[in-house]
Amino acid sequence: MTILYLLIPLSLVLLGLAVWAFFWAVKNDQFEDLEGPAHRILFDDDENDMTPEARKQRRRAAERRPHDSDSDEHSDR
């Protein structure tokens, strides 16, 4: 029975630490993007890590680049 004098305050301290950790995580935007990392792993390029301006520049560069479809059709494999 005397162990309760130790266990109850210890559990309250652990509960307090858990609540503090939760509010710290919310304050520091740890829950801002829950689905991003799961979707990011599916793509080869790291376009999700780029700024919107860098994404636009990359798309413009890809549009300017000529697509060499003839070499794909006539390759000797």
PDB file of N, H, CA, C and O in Angstrom:
ATOM      1  N   MET A   1       0.806  -1.197   0.000  1.00  0.00           N
ATOM      2  CA  MET A   1       0.000   0.000   0.000  1.00  0.00           C
ATOM      3  C   MET A   1       0.855   1.270   0.000  1.00  0.00           C
ATOM      4  O   MET A   1       0.466   2.289  -0.569  1.00  0.00           O
ATOM      5  N   THR A   2       2.008   1.197   0.636  1.00  0.00           N
ATOM      6  H   THR A   2       2.324   0.368   1.099  1.00  0.00           H
ATOM      7  CA  THR A   2       2.865   2.384   0.705  1.00  0.00           C
ATOM      8  C   THR A   2       3.493   2.699  -0.648  1.00  0.00           C
ATOM      9  O   THR A   2       3.946   3.822  -0.868  1.00  0.00           O
ATOM     10  N   ILE A   3       3.526   1.717  -1.564  1.00  0.00           N
ATOM     11  H   ILE A   3       3.158   0.804  -1.385  1.00  0.00           H
ATOM     12  CA  ILE A   3       4.077   1.972  -2.891  1.00  0.00           C
ATOM     13  C   ILE A   3       3.234   2.984  -3.660  1.00  0.00           C
ATOM     14  O   ILE A   3       3.732   3.650  -4.568  1.00  0.00           O
ATOM     15  N   LEU A   4       1.948   3.099  -3.293  1.00  0.00           N
ATOM     16  H   LEU A   4       1.544   2.558  -2.555  1.00  0.00           H
ATOM     17  CA  LEU A   4       1.082   4.080  -3.949  1.00  0.00           C
ATOM     18  C   LEU A   4       1.554   5.505  -3.707  1.00  0.00           C
ATOM     19  O   LEU A   4       1.330   6.385  -4.537  1.00  0.00           O
ATOM     20  N   TYR A   5       2.207   5.737  -2.571  1.00  0.00           N
ATOM     21  H   TYR A   5       2.389   5.022  -1.896  1.00  0.00           H
ATOM     22  CA  TYR A   5       2.741   7.066  -2.279  1.00  0.00           C
ATOM     23  C   TYR A   5       3.858   7.429  -3.256  1.00  0.00           C
ATOM     24  O   TYR A   5       4.143   8.609  -3.462  1.00  0.00           O
ATOM     25  N   LEU A   6       4.474   6.445  -3.841  1.00  0.00           N
ATOM     26  H   LEU A   6       4.243   5.487  -3.673  1.00  0.00           H
ATOM     27  CA  LEU A   6       5.502   6.681  -4.847  1.00  0.00           C
ATOM     28  C   LEU A   6       4.914   6.665  -6.268  1.00  0.00           C
ATOM     29  O   LEU A   6       5.263   7.504  -7.099  1.00  0.00           O
ATOM     30  N   LEU A   7       4.039   5.722  -6.529  1.00  0.00           N
ATOM     31  H   LEU A   7       3.756   5.041  -5.854  1.00  0.00           H
ATOM     32  CA  LEU A   7       3.536   5.538  -7.891  1.00  0.00           C
ATOM     33  C   LEU A   7       2.585   6.646  -8.346  1.00  0.00           C
ATOM     34  O   LEU A   7       2.622   7.045  -9.510  1.00  0.00           O
ATOM     35  N   ILE A   8       1.749   7.141  -7.461  1.00  0.00           N
ATOM     36  H   ILE A   8       1.719   6.818  -6.515  1.00  0.00           H
ATOM     37  CA  ILE A   8       0.805   8.196  -7.866  1.00  0.00           C
ATOM     38  C   ILE A   8       1.537   9.476  -8.240  1.00  0.00           C
ATOM     39  O   ILE A   8       1.252  10.021  -9.306  1.00  0.00           O
ATOM     40  N   PRO A   9       2.464   9.994  -7.432  1.00  0.00           N
ATOM     41  CA  PRO A   9       3.193  11.192  -7.876  1.00  0.00           C
ATOM     42  C   PRO A   9       4.043  10.943  -9.127  1.00  0.00           C
ATOM     43  O   PRO A   9       4.166  11.818  -9.984  1.00  0.00           O
ATOM     44  N   LEU A  10       4.624   9.750  -9.224  1.00  0.00           N
ATOM     45  H   LEU A  10       4.524   9.039  -8.528  1.00  0.00           H
ATOM     46  CA  LEU A  10       5.420   9.427 -10.405  1.00  0.00           C
ATOM     47  C   LEU A  10       4.555   9.421 -11.665  1.00  0.00           C
ATOM     48  O   LEU A  10       4.979   9.915 -12.710  1.00  0.00           O
ATOM     49  N   SER A  11       3.357   8.873 -11.573  1.00  0.00           N
ATOM     50  H   SER A  11       3.013   8.472 -10.724  1.00  0.00           H
ATOM     51  CA  SER A  11       2.473   8.858 -12.739  1.00  0.00           C
ATOM     52  C   SER A  11       2.009  10.270 -13.084  1.00  0.00           C
ATOM     53  O   SER A  11       1.846  10.587 -14.263  1.00  0.00           O
ATOM     54  N   LEU A  12       1.794  11.116 -12.094  1.00  0.00           N
ATOM     55  H   LEU A  12       1.927  10.859 -11.137  1.00  0.00           H
ATOM     56  CA  LEU A  12       1.409  12.504 -12.374  1.00  0.00           C
ATOM     57  C   LEU A  12       2.550  13.269 -13.043  1.00  0.00           C
ATOM     58  O   LEU A  12       2.310  14.095 -13.924  1.00  0.00           O
ATOM     59  N   VAL A  13       3.776  13.002 -12.632  1.00  0.00           N
ATOM     60  H   VAL A  13       3.971  12.331 -11.917  1.00  0.00           H
ATOM     61  CA  VAL A  13       4.933  13.640 -13.271  1.00  0.00           C
ATOM     62  C   VAL A  13       5.045  13.186 -14.727  1.00  0.00           C
ATOM     63  O   VAL A  13       5.274  14.003 -15.618  1.00  0.00           O
ATOM     64  N   LEU A  14       4.883  11.891 -14.966  1.00  0.00           N
ATOM     65  H   LEU A  14       4.697  11.227 -14.242  1.00  0.00           H
ATOM     66  CA  LEU A  14       4.941  11.387 -16.342  1.00  0.00           C
ATOM     67  C   LEU A  14       3.800  11.935 -17.194  1.00  0.00           C
ATOM     68  O   LEU A  14       4.000  12.236 -18.371  1.00  0.00           O
ATOM     69  N   LEU A  15       2.623  12.066 -16.622  1.00  0.00           N
ATOM     70  H   LEU A  15       2.462  11.821 -15.666  1.00  0.00           H
ATOM     71  CA  LEU A  15       1.503  12.661 -17.342  1.00  0.00           C
ATOM     72  C   LEU A  15       1.805  14.120 -17.684  1.00  0.00           C
ATOM     73  O   LEU A  15       1.525  14.581 -18.791  1.00  0.00           O
ATOM     74  N   GLY A  16       2.371  14.828 -16.733  1.00  0.00           N
ATOM     75  H   GLY A  16       2.599  14.454 -15.834  1.00  0.00           H
ATOM     76  CA  GLY A  16       2.753  16.222 -16.977  1.00  0.00           C
ATOM     77  C   GLY A  16       3.778  16.343 -18.093  1.00  0.00           C
ATOM     78  O   GLY A  16       3.685  17.254 -18.916  1.00  0.00           O
ATOM     79  N   LEU A  17       4.757  15.440 -18.136  1.00  0.00           N
ATOM     80  H   LEU A  17       4.833  14.700 -17.467  1.00  0.00           H
ATOM     81  CA  LEU A  17       5.749  15.441 -19.209  1.00  0.00           C
ATOM     82  C   LEU A  17       5.113  15.141 -20.568  1.00  0.00           C
ATOM     83  O   LEU A  17       5.485  15.746 -21.574  1.00  0.00           O
ATOM     84  N   ALA A  18       4.168  14.221 -20.599  1.00  0.00           N
ATOM     85  H   ALA A  18       3.867  13.730 -19.782  1.00  0.00           H
ATOM     86  CA  ALA A  18       3.491  13.884 -21.851  1.00  0.00           C
ATOM     87  C   ALA A  18       2.666  15.059 -22.356  1.00  0.00           C
ATOM     88  O   ALA A  18       2.669  15.348 -23.552  1.00  0.00           O
ATOM     89  N   VAL A  19       1.959  15.739 -21.459  1.00  0.00           N
ATOM     90  H   VAL A  19       1.956  15.504 -20.487  1.00  0.00           H
ATOM     91  CA  VAL A  19       1.167  16.908 -21.854  1.00  0.00           C
ATOM     92  C   VAL A  19       2.086  18.020 -22.344  1.00  0.00           C
ATOM     93  O   VAL A  19       1.795  18.669 -23.349  1.00  0.00           O
ATOM     94  N   TRP A  20       3.202  18.243 -21.635  1.00  0.00           N
ATOM     95  H   TRP A  20       3.438  17.715 -20.819  1.00  0.00           H
ATOM     96  CA  TRP A  20       4.162  19.265 -22.061  1.00  0.00           C
ATOM     97  C   TRP A  20       4.726  18.927 -23.443  1.00  0.00           C
ATOM     98  O   TRP A  20       4.841  19.812 -24.291  1.00  0.00           O
ATOM     99  N   ALA A  21       5.078  17.660 -23.682  1.00  0.00           N
ATOM    100  H   ALA A  21       4.985  16.941 -22.993  1.00  0.00           H
ATOM    101  CA  ALA A  21       5.626  17.260 -24.981  1.00  0.00           C
ATOM    102  C   ALA A  21       4.598  17.452 -26.093  1.00  0.00           C
ATOM    103  O   ALA A  21       4.955  17.858 -27.198  1.00  0.00           O
ATOM    104  N   PHE A  22       3.338  17.167 -25.815  1.00  0.00           N
ATOM    105  H   PHE A  22       3.049  16.837 -24.917  1.00  0.00           H
ATOM    106  CA  PHE A  22       2.295  17.359 -26.815  1.00  0.00           C
ATOM    107  C   PHE A  22       2.155  18.838 -27.176  1.00  0.00           C
ATOM    108  O   PHE A  22       2.128  19.185 -28.357  1.00  0.00           O
ATOM    109  N   PHE A  23       2.065  19.702 -26.181  1.00  0.00           N
ATOM    110  H   PHE A  23       2.087  19.421 -25.222  1.00  0.00           H
ATOM    111  CA  PHE A  23       1.912  21.130 -26.476  1.00  0.00           C
ATOM    112  C   PHE A  23       3.162  21.707 -27.124  1.00  0.00           C
ATOM    113  O   PHE A  23       3.066  22.621 -27.942  1.00  0.00           O
ATOM    114  N   TRP A  24       4.327  21.189 -26.770  1.00  0.00           N
ATOM    115  H   TRP A  24       4.405  20.447 -26.105  1.00  0.00           H
ATOM    116  CA  TRP A  24       5.554  21.633 -27.439  1.00  0.00           C
ATOM    117  C   TRP A  24       5.514  21.267 -28.920  1.00  0.00           C
ATOM    118  O   TRP A  24       5.891  22.071 -29.773  1.00  0.00           O
ATOM    119  N   ALA A  25       5.058  20.055 -29.223  1.00  0.00           N
ATOM    120  H   ALA A  25       4.752  19.402 -28.530  1.00  0.00           H
ATOM    121  CA  ALA A  25       4.987  19.606 -30.611  1.00  0.00           C
ATOM    122  C   ALA A  25       3.985  20.432 -31.403  1.00  0.00           C
ATOM    123  O   ALA A  25       4.243  20.764 -32.560  1.00  0.00           O
ATOM    124  N   VAL A  26       2.862  20.765 -30.811  1.00  0.00           N
ATOM    125  H   VAL A  26       2.652  20.495 -29.871  1.00  0.00           H
ATOM    126  CA  VAL A  26       1.867  21.589 -31.502  1.00  0.00           C
ATOM    127  C   VAL A  26       2.415  22.996 -31.724  1.00  0.00           C
ATOM    128  O   VAL A  26       2.225  23.574 -32.794  1.00  0.00           O
ATOM    129  N   LYS A  27       3.080  23.540 -30.739  1.00  0.00           N
ATOM    130  H   LYS A  27       3.235  23.071 -29.870  1.00  0.00           H
ATOM    131  CA  LYS A  27       3.635  24.894 -30.842  1.00  0.00           C
ATOM    132  C   LYS A  27       4.712  24.982 -31.923  1.00  0.00           C
ATOM    133  O   LYS A  27       4.826  26.003 -32.600  1.00  0.00           O
ATOM    134  N   ASN A  28       5.493  23.932 -32.087  1.00  0.00           N
ATOM    135  H   ASN A  28       5.401  23.102 -31.536  1.00  0.00           H
ATOM    136  CA  ASN A  28       6.591  23.935 -33.055  1.00  0.00           C
ATOM    137  C   ASN A  28       6.206  23.314 -34.389  1.00  0.00           C
ATOM    138  O   ASN A  28       7.079  22.900 -35.151  1.00  0.00           O
ATOM    139  N   ASP A  29       4.901  23.243 -34.683  1.00  0.00           N
ATOM    140  H   ASP A  29       4.191  23.580 -34.064  1.00  0.00           H
ATOM    141  CA  ASP A  29       4.374  22.787 -35.981  1.00  0.00           C
ATOM    142  C   ASP A  29       4.823  21.388 -36.359  1.00  0.00           C
ATOM    143  O   ASP A  29       5.085  21.122 -37.532  1.00  0.00           O
ATOM    144  N   GLN A  30       4.915  20.497 -35.399  1.00  0.00           N
ATOM    145  H   GLN A  30       4.702  20.712 -34.446  1.00  0.00           H
ATOM    146  CA  GLN A  30       5.285  19.121 -35.704  1.00  0.00           C
ATOM    147  C   GLN A  30       4.150  18.357 -36.378  1.00  0.00           C
ATOM    148  O   GLN A  30       4.391  17.339 -37.025  1.00  0.00           O
ATOM    149  N   PHE A  31       2.914  18.837 -36.234  1.00  0.00           N
ATOM    150  H   PHE A  31       2.717  19.665 -35.709  1.00  0.00           H
ATOM    151  CA  PHE A  31       1.757  18.180 -36.833  1.00  0.00           C
ATOM    152  C   PHE A  31       1.235  18.954 -38.036  1.00  0.00           C
ATOM    153  O   PHE A  31       0.088  18.755 -38.438  1.00  0.00           O
ATOM    154  N   GLU A  32       2.041  19.826 -38.618  1.00  0.00           N
ATOM    155  H   GLU A  32       2.973  19.987 -38.291  1.00  0.00           H
ATOM    156  CA  GLU A  32       1.597  20.680 -39.716  1.00  0.00           C
ATOM    157  C   GLU A  32       1.274  19.873 -40.971  1.00  0.00           C
ATOM    158  O   GLU A  32       0.235  20.088 -41.594  1.00  0.00           O
ATOM    159  N   ASP A  33       2.142  18.960 -41.338  1.00  0.00           N
ATOM    160  H   ASP A  33       2.986  18.785 -40.832  1.00  0.00           H
ATOM    161  CA  ASP A  33       1.959  18.200 -42.581  1.00  0.00           C
ATOM    162  C   ASP A  33       2.091  16.713 -42.270  1.00  0.00           C
ATOM    163  O   ASP A  33       3.198  16.175 -42.243  1.00  0.00           O
ATOM    164  N   LEU A  34       0.980  16.063 -42.039  1.00  0.00           N
ATOM    165  H   LEU A  34       0.081  16.500 -42.061  1.00  0.00           H
ATOM    166  CA  LEU A  34       1.017  14.652 -41.662  1.00  0.00           C
ATOM    167  C   LEU A  34       1.102  13.729 -42.873  1.00  0.00           C
ATOM    168  O   LEU A  34       1.646  12.630 -42.764  1.00  0.00           O
ATOM    169  N   GLU A  35       0.575  14.150 -44.027  1.00  0.00           N
ATOM    170  H   GLU A  35       0.133  15.042 -44.115  1.00  0.00           H
ATOM    171  CA  GLU A  35       0.545  13.274 -45.192  1.00  0.00           C
ATOM    172  C   GLU A  35       1.710  13.515 -46.151  1.00  0.00           C
ATOM    173  O   GLU A  35       1.990  12.663 -46.995  1.00  0.00           O
ATOM    174  N   GLY A  36       2.379  14.627 -46.045  1.00  0.00           N
ATOM    175  H   GLY A  36       2.152  15.320 -45.360  1.00  0.00           H
ATOM    176  CA  GLY A  36       3.455  14.966 -46.966  1.00  0.00           C
ATOM    177  C   GLY A  36       4.568  13.936 -47.041  1.00  0.00           C
ATOM    178  O   GLY A  36       4.905  13.493 -48.139  1.00  0.00           O
ATOM    179  N   PRO A  37       5.153  13.536 -45.917  1.00  0.00           N
ATOM    180  CA  PRO A  37       6.225  12.541 -45.984  1.00  0.00           C
ATOM    181  C   PRO A  37       5.774  11.204 -46.568  1.00  0.00           C
ATOM    182  O   PRO A  37       6.551  10.533 -47.247  1.00  0.00           O
ATOM    183  N   ALA A  38       4.538  10.815 -46.311  1.00  0.00           N
ATOM    184  H   ALA A  38       3.907  11.360 -45.759  1.00  0.00           H
ATOM    185  CA  ALA A  38       4.044   9.553 -46.852  1.00  0.00           C
ATOM    186  C   ALA A  38       3.901   9.616 -48.370  1.00  0.00           C
ATOM    187  O   ALA A  38       4.159   8.629 -49.060  1.00  0.00           O
ATOM    188  N   HIS A  39       3.494  10.763 -48.890  1.00  0.00           N
ATOM    189  H   HIS A  39       3.284  11.564 -48.330  1.00  0.00           H
ATOM    190  CA  HIS A  39       3.360  10.909 -50.339  1.00  0.00           C
ATOM    191  C   HIS A  39       4.717  11.179 -51.002  1.00  0.00           C
ATOM    192  O   HIS A  39       4.949  10.767 -52.139  1.00  0.00           O
ATOM    193  N   ARG A  40       5.592  11.858 -50.301  1.00  0.00           N
ATOM    194  H   ARG A  40       5.404  12.192 -49.378  1.00  0.00           H
ATOM    195  CA  ARG A  40       6.891  12.236 -50.859  1.00  0.00           C
ATOM    196  C   ARG A  40       7.743  11.014 -51.190  1.00  0.00           C
ATOM    197  O   ARG A  40       8.549  11.058 -52.120  1.00  0.00           O
ATOM    198  N   ILE A  41       7.577   9.944 -50.454  1.00  0.00           N
ATOM    199  H   ILE A  41       6.923   9.908 -49.699  1.00  0.00           H
ATOM    200  CA  ILE A  41       8.391   8.755 -50.687  1.00  0.00           C
ATOM    201  C   ILE A  41       8.030   8.076 -52.005  1.00  0.00           C
ATOM    202  O   ILE A  41       8.824   7.302 -52.538  1.00  0.00           O
ATOM    203  N   LEU A  42       6.845   8.358 -52.532  1.00  0.00           N
ATOM    204  H   LEU A  42       6.200   8.988 -52.098  1.00  0.00           H
ATOM    205  CA  LEU A  42       6.398   7.730 -53.769  1.00  0.00           C
ATOM    206  C   LEU A  42       7.014   8.357 -55.019  1.00  0.00           C
ATOM    207  O   LEU A  42       6.995   7.744 -56.086  1.00  0.00           O
ATOM    208  N   PHE A  43       7.556   9.564 -54.902  1.00  0.00           N
ATOM    209  H   PHE A  43       7.571  10.063 -54.035  1.00  0.00           H
ATOM    210  CA  PHE A  43       8.081  10.274 -56.064  1.00  0.00           C
ATOM    211  C   PHE A  43       9.600  10.189 -56.095  1.00  0.00           C
ATOM    212  O   PHE A  43      10.261  10.230 -55.058  1.00  0.00           O
ATOM    213  N   ASP A  44      10.146  10.069 -57.314  1.00  0.00           N
ATOM    214  H   ASP A  44       9.609  10.036 -58.157  1.00  0.00           H
ATOM    215  CA  ASP A  44      11.598   9.968 -57.461  1.00  0.00           C
ATOM    216  C   ASP A  44      12.295  11.293 -57.186  1.00  0.00           C
ATOM    217  O   ASP A  44      13.297  11.334 -56.471  1.00  0.00           O
ATOM    218  N   ASP A  45      11.768  12.376 -57.751  1.00  0.00           N
ATOM    219  H   ASP A  45      10.954  12.342 -58.331  1.00  0.00           H
ATOM    220  CA  ASP A  45      12.417  13.663 -57.556  1.00  0.00           C
ATOM    221  C   ASP A  45      11.881  14.328 -56.294  1.00  0.00           C
ATOM    222  O   ASP A  45      10.778  14.030 -55.836  1.00  0.00           O
ATOM    223  N   ASP A  46      12.665  15.210 -55.759  1.00  0.00           N
ATOM    224  H   ASP A  46      13.561  15.452 -56.131  1.00  0.00           H
ATOM    225  CA  ASP A  46      12.315  15.875 -54.512  1.00  0.00           C
ATOM    226  C   ASP A  46      11.599  17.193 -54.778  1.00  0.00           C
ATOM    227  O   ASP A  46      11.971  18.227 -54.224  1.00  0.00           O
ATOM    228  N   GLU A  47      10.579  17.159 -55.622  1.00  0.00           N
ATOM    229  H   GLU A  47      10.276  16.318 -56.072  1.00  0.00           H
ATOM    230  CA  GLU A  47       9.858  18.379 -55.969  1.00  0.00           C
ATOM    231  C   GLU A  47       9.085  18.927 -54.774  1.00  0.00           C
ATOM    232  O   GLU A  47       8.847  20.133 -54.704  1.00  0.00           O
ATOM    233  N   ASN A  48       8.695  18.089 -53.852  1.00  0.00           N
ATOM    234  H   ASN A  48       8.889  17.110 -53.909  1.00  0.00           H
ATOM    235  CA  ASN A  48       7.951  18.562 -52.673  1.00  0.00           C
ATOM    236  C   ASN A  48       8.824  19.395 -51.747  1.00  0.00           C
ATOM    237  O   ASN A  48       8.309  20.210 -50.981  1.00  0.00           O
ATOM    238  N   ASP A  49      10.136  19.203 -51.806  1.00  0.00           N
ATOM    239  H   ASP A  49      10.554  18.542 -52.428  1.00  0.00           H
ATOM    240  CA  ASP A  49      11.032  19.974 -50.957  1.00  0.00           C
ATOM    241  C   ASP A  49      11.379  21.326 -51.551  1.00  0.00           C
ATOM    242  O   ASP A  49      11.996  22.154 -50.879  1.00  0.00           O
ATOM    243  N   MET A  50      10.995  21.567 -52.795  1.00  0.00           N
ATOM    244  H   MET A  50      10.494  20.895 -53.341  1.00  0.00           H
ATOM    245  CA  MET A  50      11.327  22.828 -53.470  1.00  0.00           C
ATOM    246  C   MET A  50      10.323  23.916 -53.110  1.00  0.00           C
ATOM    247  O   MET A  50       9.191  23.645 -52.711  1.00  0.00           O
ATOM    248  N   THR A  51      10.778  25.154 -53.264  1.00  0.00           N
ATOM    249  H   THR A  51      11.698  25.374 -53.587  1.00  0.00           H
ATOM    250  CA  THR A  51       9.863  26.276 -53.100  1.00  0.00           C
ATOM    251  C   THR A  51       8.972  26.356 -54.330  1.00  0.00           C
ATOM    252  O   THR A  51       9.336  25.819 -55.376  1.00  0.00           O
ATOM    253  N   PRO A  52       7.819  27.007 -54.242  1.00  0.00           N
ATOM    254  CA  PRO A  52       6.942  27.121 -55.425  1.00  0.00           C
ATOM    255  C   PRO A  52       7.629  27.789 -56.613  1.00  0.00           C
ATOM    256  O   PRO A  52       7.381  27.409 -57.757  1.00  0.00           O
ATOM    257  N   GLU A  53       8.483  28.772 -56.360  1.00  0.00           N
ATOM    258  H   GLU A  53       8.684  29.080 -55.430  1.00  0.00           H
ATOM    259  CA  GLU A  53       9.198  29.437 -57.457  1.00  0.00           C
ATOM    260  C   GLU A  53      10.180  28.478 -58.127  1.00  0.00           C
ATOM    261  O   GLU A  53      10.311  28.484 -59.351  1.00  0.00           O
ATOM    262  N   ALA A  54      10.868  27.660 -57.342  1.00  0.00           N
ATOM    263  H   ALA A  54      10.762  27.655 -56.347  1.00  0.00           H
ATOM    264  CA  ALA A  54      11.801  26.686 -57.916  1.00  0.00           C
ATOM    265  C   ALA A  54      11.055  25.633 -58.727  1.00  0.00           C
ATOM    266  O   ALA A  54      11.568  25.156 -59.739  1.00  0.00           O
ATOM    267  N   ARG A  55       9.852  25.267 -58.296  1.00  0.00           N
ATOM    268  H   ARG A  55       9.436  25.655 -57.474  1.00  0.00           H
ATOM    269  CA  ARG A  55       9.046  24.313 -59.066  1.00  0.00           C
ATOM    270  C   ARG A  55       8.661  24.882 -60.421  1.00  0.00           C
ATOM    271  O   ARG A  55       8.704  24.179 -61.430  1.00  0.00           O
ATOM    272  N   LYS A  56       8.280  26.172 -60.445  1.00  0.00           N
ATOM    273  H   LYS A  56       8.245  26.743 -59.625  1.00  0.00           H
ATOM    274  CA  LYS A  56       7.914  26.813 -61.712  1.00  0.00           C
ATOM    275  C   LYS A  56       9.113  26.863 -62.654  1.00  0.00           C
ATOM    276  O   LYS A  56       8.980  26.593 -63.848  1.00  0.00           O
ATOM    277  N   GLN A  57      10.277  27.206 -62.120  1.00  0.00           N
ATOM    278  H   GLN A  57      10.385  27.425 -61.151  1.00  0.00           H
ATOM    279  CA  GLN A  57      11.479  27.266 -62.958  1.00  0.00           C
ATOM    280  C   GLN A  57      11.812  25.890 -63.510  1.00  0.00           C
ATOM    281  O   GLN A  57      12.203  25.766 -64.671  1.00  0.00           O
ATOM    282  N   ARG A  58      11.665  24.867 -62.703  1.00  0.00           N
ATOM    283  H   ARG A  58      11.348  24.967 -61.760  1.00  0.00           H
ATOM    284  CA  ARG A  58      11.967  23.510 -63.158  1.00  0.00           C
ATOM    285  C   ARG A  58      11.001  23.066 -64.251  1.00  0.00           C
ATOM    286  O   ARG A  58      11.406  22.413 -65.213  1.00  0.00           O
ATOM    287  N   ARG A  59       9.715  23.421 -64.106  1.00  0.00           N
ATOM    288  H   ARG A  59       9.386  23.952 -63.325  1.00  0.00           H
ATOM    289  CA  ARG A  59       8.737  23.061 -65.137  1.00  0.00           C
ATOM    290  C   ARG A  59       9.007  23.800 -66.437  1.00  0.00           C
ATOM    291  O   ARG A  59       8.888  23.225 -67.519  1.00  0.00           O
ATOM    292  N   ARG A  60       9.378  25.096 -66.332  1.00  0.00           N
ATOM    293  H   ARG A  60       9.474  25.563 -65.453  1.00  0.00           H
ATOM    294  CA  ARG A  60       9.713  25.861 -67.545  1.00  0.00           C
ATOM    295  C   ARG A  60      10.916  25.253 -68.255  1.00  0.00           C
ATOM    296  O   ARG A  60      10.933  25.162 -69.482  1.00  0.00           O
ATOM    297  N   ALA A  61      11.918  24.837 -67.491  1.00  0.00           N
ATOM    298  H   ALA A  61      11.904  24.911 -66.493  1.00  0.00           H
ATOM    299  CA  ALA A  61      13.110  24.234 -68.092  1.00  0.00           C
ATOM    300  C   ALA A  61      12.763  22.899 -68.753  1.00  0.00           C
ATOM    301  O   ALA A  61      13.313  22.567 -69.803  1.00  0.00           O
ATOM    302  N   ALA A  62      11.858  22.137 -68.149  1.00  0.00           N
ATOM    303  H   ALA A  62      11.411  22.407 -67.296  1.00  0.00           H
ATOM    304  CA  ALA A  62      11.461  20.854 -68.731  1.00  0.00           C
ATOM    305  C   ALA A  62      10.662  21.060 -70.018  1.00  0.00           C
ATOM    306  O   ALA A  62      10.764  20.255 -70.944  1.00  0.00           O
ATOM    307  N   GLU A  63       9.868  22.131 -70.083  1.00  0.00           N
ATOM    308  H   GLU A  63       9.785  22.785 -69.330  1.00  0.00           H
ATOM    309  CA  GLU A  63       9.102  22.417 -71.297  1.00  0.00           C
ATOM    310  C   GLU A  63      10.010  22.859 -72.436  1.00  0.00           C
ATOM    311  O   GLU A  63       9.743  22.550 -73.597  1.00  0.00           O
ATOM    312  N   ARG A  64      11.068  23.572 -72.118  1.00  0.00           N
ATOM    313  H   ARG A  64      11.285  23.823 -71.175  1.00  0.00           H
ATOM    314  CA  ARG A  64      12.005  24.044 -73.152  1.00  0.00           C
ATOM    315  C   ARG A  64      12.887  22.933 -73.680  1.00  0.00           C
ATOM    316  O   ARG A  64      13.335  22.987 -74.825  1.00  0.00           O
ATOM    317  N   ARG A  65      13.141  21.930 -72.866  1.00  0.00           N
ATOM    318  H   ARG A  65      12.778  21.886 -71.935  1.00  0.00           H
ATOM    319  CA  ARG A  65      14.015  20.831 -73.253  1.00  0.00           C
ATOM    320  C   ARG A  65      13.335  20.006 -74.347  1.00  0.00           C
ATOM    321  O   ARG A  65      12.193  19.584 -74.166  1.00  0.00           O
ATOM    322  N   PRO A  66      14.000  19.768 -75.469  1.00  0.00           N
ATOM    323  CA  PRO A  66      13.373  18.953 -76.520  1.00  0.00           C
ATOM    324  C   PRO A  66      13.308  17.491 -76.090  1.00  0.00           C
ATOM    325  O   PRO A  66      14.258  16.948 -75.526  1.00  0.00           O
ATOM    326  N   HIS A  67      12.184  16.877 -76.365  1.00  0.00           N
ATOM    327  H   HIS A  67      11.412  17.317 -76.823  1.00  0.00           H
ATOM    328  CA  HIS A  67      12.002  15.466 -76.012  1.00  0.00           C
ATOM    329  C   HIS A  67      12.499  14.630 -77.174  1.00  0.00           C
ATOM    330  O   HIS A  67      12.012  14.768 -78.296  1.00  0.00           O
ATOM    331  N   ASP A  68      13.459  13.770 -76.914  1.00  0.00           N
ATOM    332  H   ASP A  68      13.855  13.658 -76.003  1.00  0.00           H
ATOM    333  CA  ASP A  68      14.081  12.964 -77.966  1.00  0.00           C
ATOM    334  C   ASP A  68      13.380  11.615 -78.049  1.00  0.00           C
ATOM    335  O   ASP A  68      13.903  10.612 -77.564  1.00  0.00           O
ATOM    336  N   SER A  69      12.203  11.587 -78.659  1.00  0.00           N
ATOM    337  H   SER A  69      11.779  12.402 -79.054  1.00  0.00           H
ATOM    338  CA  SER A  69      11.427  10.346 -78.726  1.00  0.00           C
ATOM    339  C   SER A  69      11.961   9.407 -79.805  1.00  0.00           C
ATOM    340  O   SER A  69      11.710   8.204 -79.734  1.00  0.00           O
ATOM    341  N   ASP A  70      12.691   9.917 -80.806  1.00  0.00           N
ATOM    342  H   ASP A  70      12.894  10.895 -80.864  1.00  0.00           H
ATOM    343  CA  ASP A  70      13.224   9.058 -81.860  1.00  0.00           C
ATOM    344  C   ASP A  70      14.259   8.082 -81.317  1.00  0.00           C
ATOM    345  O   ASP A  70      14.325   6.937 -81.764  1.00  0.00           O
ATOM    346  N   SER A  71      15.069   8.526 -80.355  1.00  0.00           N
ATOM    347  H   SER A  71      15.016   9.456 -79.992  1.00  0.00           H
ATOM    348  CA  SER A  71      16.094   7.622 -79.825  1.00  0.00           C
ATOM    349  C   SER A  71      15.472   6.508 -79.001  1.00  0.00           C
ATOM    350  O   SER A  71      16.048   5.424 -78.907  1.00  0.00           O
ATOM    351  N   ASP A  72      14.318   6.744 -78.405  1.00  0.00           N
ATOM    352  H   ASP A  72      13.850   7.624 -78.481  1.00  0.00           H
ATOM    353  CA  ASP A  72      13.650   5.711 -77.635  1.00  0.00           C
ATOM    354  C   ASP A  72      13.087   4.621 -78.549  1.00  0.00           C
ATOM    355  O   ASP A  72      13.118   3.440 -78.203  1.00  0.00           O
ATOM    356  N   GLU A  73      12.575   5.019 -79.709  1.00  0.00           N
ATOM    357  H   GLU A  73      12.550   5.978 -79.989  1.00  0.00           H
ATOM    358  CA  GLU A  73      11.948   4.069 -80.613  1.00  0.00           C
ATOM    359  C   GLU A  73      12.978   3.223 -81.363  1.00  0.00           C
ATOM    360  O   GLU A  73      12.701   2.068 -81.686  1.00  0.00           O
ATOM    361  N   HIS A  74      14.150   3.771 -81.642  1.00  0.00           N
ATOM    362  H   HIS A  74      14.375   4.709 -81.380  1.00  0.00           H
ATOM    363  CA  HIS A  74      15.138   3.078 -82.456  1.00  0.00           C
ATOM    364  C   HIS A  74      16.314   2.531 -81.643  1.00  0.00           C
ATOM    365  O   HIS A  74      17.374   2.263 -82.208  1.00  0.00           O
ATOM    366  N   SER A  75      16.152   2.367 -80.379  1.00  0.00           N
ATOM    367  H   SER A  75      15.290   2.585 -79.920  1.00  0.00           H
ATOM    368  CA  SER A  75      17.268   1.851 -79.580  1.00  0.00           C
ATOM    369  C   SER A  75      17.424   0.356 -79.824  1.00  0.00           C
ATOM    370  O   SER A  75      16.445  -0.367 -80.010  1.00  0.00           O
ATOM    371  N   ASP A  76      18.676  -0.092 -79.819  1.00  0.00           N
ATOM    372  H   ASP A  76      19.471   0.495 -79.668  1.00  0.00           H
ATOM    373  CA  ASP A  76      18.981  -1.505 -80.029  1.00  0.00           C
ATOM    374  C   ASP A  76      19.152  -2.163 -78.682  1.00  0.00           C
ATOM    375  O   ASP A  76      20.197  -2.012 -78.050  1.00  0.00           O
ATOM    376  N   ARG A  77      18.161  -2.883 -78.233  1.00  0.00           N
ATOM    377  H   ARG A  77      17.312  -3.006 -78.747  1.00  0.00           H
ATOM    378  CA  ARG A  77      18.251  -3.571 -76.939  1.00  0.00           C
ATOM    379  C   ARG A  77      18.239  -5.037 -77.125  1.00  0.00           C
ATOM    380  O   ARG A  77      18.307  -5.783 -76.149  1.00  0.00           O
TER     381      ARG A  77
END
